[in-house]
Amino acid sequence: MPDIAAHRWNVSEKACRLHADALVWDNHAGFGPEPSADLEILEAWRDAGVDYLSVNVGYDVIGWQDTVKNIGAFLTWLETHADRFVLVRTADDIPAAKQASKLAIGFDLEGMNALDGEAYMVSLYYRLGVRQMLFAYNLNNLAGGGCHDTDQGLTPFGRRVIEEMNRVGMLVDCSHTGYRTTMEVLEAMQSAGAPAIFSHSNPKALHKHGRNILDEQIRACAATGGVVGINGIGLFLRDRQAGTPALVDCISYVADLVGPQHVGIGLDWTPESLNSITEADPRFWPAHEGYGQGGPMRLADPQQLPQITDALLDRGWREADIRRLLGENFLRVARQVWK
Ligand SMILES: [Zn+2]
């Protein structure tokens, strides 16, 4: 357990103790995947009591060669900072890392352009530490439809990739993906008897945005046994300043809809400004979806995670359900899926 007294989380003592003791899982970091990224930034998550973080190593905006280089750079960094960080292989590595006061890291891919049209690339990425992958990053690709595109549905290639992901044990993620494609993916996963997730997506019922998801999608995800991770980007929240109450509203909404065993956290935090990322390519981040528009906006940062614990205690959540939300739900899914 981390040294609680050393933390200045500015929450109640009860919340502090619970948060430090609970397994805390953030299912997506938002900083830009490039070999030059300074991974000292990961200390921000350790400092907030996070035990597992999924780090993005590639998305559809970049080529597969760049993704492989990112993995090489990130692996090297983690290997040379093994006193504080560990790349996970199995789900059991995560409680072990917590015990050793290390932050456990897994990699994720945002979009299947990283496969370069070959399902056999799934196995390669899995061996390199990628533990989850989503279908299409905002725009359509070979595998399926993106959430900011005219959704073409899940393609035969996308179906082939699902089979391969289920075979090797890579978690199937539906964030950033178009509605029709997600419903076809979730149906296929239910038939396969395996859970699928939305790693970082918020309920559309609370804030209408193309990146957010309908109740129907949340229900279909829960029906597979999966988890919806709540996102901390102001653009996808009722509150552009990403205050903790807006995040807790999303958490409570999903818990009320499908049960507290199907909600988690995928904060998507980066210290960079979102505009500096999104204005680089307006095809992926169209202005009509609000990217780069509407004045100041912030992203919820990892220091708000202990505040979420505190706020849920205030709202009368049972400790057992808070522990599920903070990490046990995603751990359950990882135990089922990762091999
Ligand atoms: Zn994302």
Boltz pocket constraint, residues with backbone or C-beta under 6 A from the ligand:
constraints:
  - pocket:
      binder: B
      contacts: [[A, 110], [A, 176], [A, 200], [A, 268]]
      max_distance: 6.0
